[in-house]
Amino acid sequence: MNKAKSAADPIALPAGLPSVDRLIKDNRLADLSDRVGRICLVEAARAVLEEGRRSLLAGGRIDPDGLVDRVAAHVAAATASSLRPVLNLTGTVIHTNLGRASLPEAAVEAMAQAARQPVDLEYDLSAGRRGNRDSHLEARIVALTGAVAATVVNNNAAAVMLVLNTLANRRAVPVSRGELVEIGGSFRLPDIMRRAGARLVEVGTTNRTHLRDFEEAMETRPALVLKAHTSNYAVVGFTEAVPEKELAALCRRHAVPFCVDLGSGTVIDLERFGLPHEPTVQETLASGADLVTFSGDKLLGGPQAGVIAGRSDLVARIRKNPMHRAFRLDKLRVAALDATLALYSQPEKLAETVPTLRALARPLPDIRAVAERIAAGLERAAPDRWHVAVADCYSQIGSGALPAEALPSVAVRLTPQFGRSKMGKRAAGRALRDLAAAFRALPVPAVGRIGEGAFWLDMRCLETPEPLLDRIGDLDWPAPP
Ligand SMILES: *Cc1c(COP(=O)(O)O)cnc(C)c1O
């Protein structure tokens, strides 16, 4: 092992601390040593002894009997996964910071299978030579959307980048000023365009853009016209946008490809689930879009991916861009997306089989039933001064779908009863943040949201109460101020 480290051992031995060797030979660590091996145990013992040494130097005391437990705890921390399952009780169904879509069971199985063994990812079994990675997905996307061709890359941001870089490097791309979107802070359309090499030509105004504005923009001899779905905001009031059909016709007259970044991009009519209409990929292509880009892990409910669907000559050019290779999918996500898309051939089953759609279509009484059980459990456990109630609330789809629409939902609402004075308000605010932290400190962290003087746990994404109910006893309630 590391010489410097071993040489440091002797000075790490003030009175009261054993040597690394003696510590790891403790009988109580024998099983652990078998399980994780000597190197891992030595690292943990070193770290524990170093902590002990510092504590002694700082005038503290150590409990020699506690060292073994500390070593076991260090090993547990070193071997635990950093990525932890959480309960999404935020009310945002497609939550980017919480990993977006929970995958359909069929996709999880397909992914596990592809993970364990070699697969014909890019191998043509009938010809016995190199095949095409897109072949697994293209036929399904074509069948679902009515596109002629399709390719799939790492995410939708990559899809947009690739379309622009392939078709519009060093050339003009008109975009309506009402559609220069920023999504999640790191996807800002003007920045992406610049990095892709395209020259942004701003068209119209923030609230109103007319066909004649695009007609004028044709004088810049654009490489393509881009329409971005204004997915996380709505321009309301005195507004005008050019209908896709008209814009598509104008583009066709000038032989300029018309590309639409749909973002969420659903391939089914969400009205079937009682949700407001969201433009589908099919409709957009039928309106005359030459290429459509959309995410795999938003409304589609699959793994992170970016789909580019449309004209075959354009898709062929995109495939030849070296960036396509840099943005390609690995076998796990090809497997997961393939399995997710396969579920769309059984449309009546989607509200069961695709968790994202299941959460969005979930009947209110189901959500309320879970909220009531959780509320009852919290009521029993809550110290005085915390008021627990079942309350109506609104969930949102998240990740930019249907921005102006909210989904009625049911939450458990916790309110601190710490007085109404200015001091009381500040104390209540602190208590709310402490309570939110306590829920996040549970073995399976529960993430809620603070608003309107309360802590809210939206039950839309909690299918059964047990994962939270069984852990309420572990909650470390904040002490009243
Ligand atoms: C979400 C979104 C993107 C980015 O997609 P990712 O899959 O997150 O990379 C791009 N454009 C629009 C309109 C979006 O809604």
The ligand as a Gaussian input file, in Angstrom:
#p B3LYP/6-31G(d) Opt

LIG

0 1
 C      -36.846000      19.876000     -21.658000
 C      -36.655000      20.599000     -22.905000
 C      -35.415000      20.575000     -23.560000
 C      -34.237000      19.829000     -22.989000
 O      -34.494000      18.455000     -22.999000
 P      -33.564000      17.439000     -22.136000
 O      -34.126000      16.104000     -22.454000
 O      -33.743000      17.857000     -20.715000
 O      -32.175000      17.605000     -22.593000
 C      -35.292000      21.272000     -24.739000
 N      -36.319000      21.961000     -25.262000
 C      -37.539000      22.017000     -24.669000
 C      -38.631000      22.816000     -25.299000
 C      -37.755000      21.333000     -23.461000
 O      -38.936000      21.375000     -22.861000

